[in-house]
Amino acid sequence: MTKLQIRAFLYQLGCFAILFVSARYLVERYTGLTDLWIPLTAFVVGTILSPKFKAIKTQDGEKLYMKWVFTKDVKEIG
């Protein structure tokens, strides 16, 4: 794995973790769900809302891109 692939993985993991913990707290606090349904719902919400990062080799070298559900286009990072 290249440096940018590792960075993309860490960005994606970090964003998912933040959204998962936030969604888990909100689901636990404000819904009537219990047991396994709390982390399962938080997992689905985190997976859907988390941005996707990918390192792609181009003619100019390897670049890092991000796609998010709230934006229409793919954005180049760094």
N, C-alpha and C positions, 0 to 999 in steps of 0.2 A: 504494500500500500504506500502511496506517495503522501507527502506532507499535506497536500490539499485534500486528499481523500480522508485522512485522519481528522483534519480540521472540520470537514463537512460532517463527518460522523459525530464529532463532539458537539458541534453546533446543533445538530438535529436532536441528539440525546438531551442536551441542556434545555432546549426549547420544549421538548416533550415532557421532561421532568417538571419544569415550572408549571406547565399547563395541567399536568396530571395531578400534582399536589394541590394546585388551586381548585381544580374541578372536584377533587375528592373532598376537600374542605367544604366547598359550597353544596355539594350533593348531600354530604353527611349532615350539614347544618340546616339546610332549608328544604329537604325532601323527607318523605317518610320511608325511604328505602333502608333496608337492613342487610346485614350479613354480606354475602358475596356480591350483591347488586351494587353496592357503593363503589368498590374498586373497578368493577366491570364497566359501570357507566362512566367513571372517570377515565378509564382507558380508552373507551370509544370517543369521548369528547376530546381528549388529548391527541389522539391519532388523527382525527378529522381537522382540528384547528391548528395543529403544529405545522410550521413551514417545512418544506422539503429542500434540502441542500444537496448539491451534486457537483463533483469535480469532473470537468470535461476537458479532454485534450482538443485544442484548436490549432490553427496554423500559427498563432502567436504564442503558443505554449499552453500550459494547463491553466484553466480558469475555474473559479468557484461561482456557481449560480444558485439562486434561490427562487422557489415558486411557492406562493402562499395562496390560500383560498380567498383572501380578501383583496388580492391584486390580480389584474388581468394578465399581465405580462411576466416574463421571467426576468429577474434582475441579476446583474453581475455584481458580485461582492468582491471588493478588494482587487 
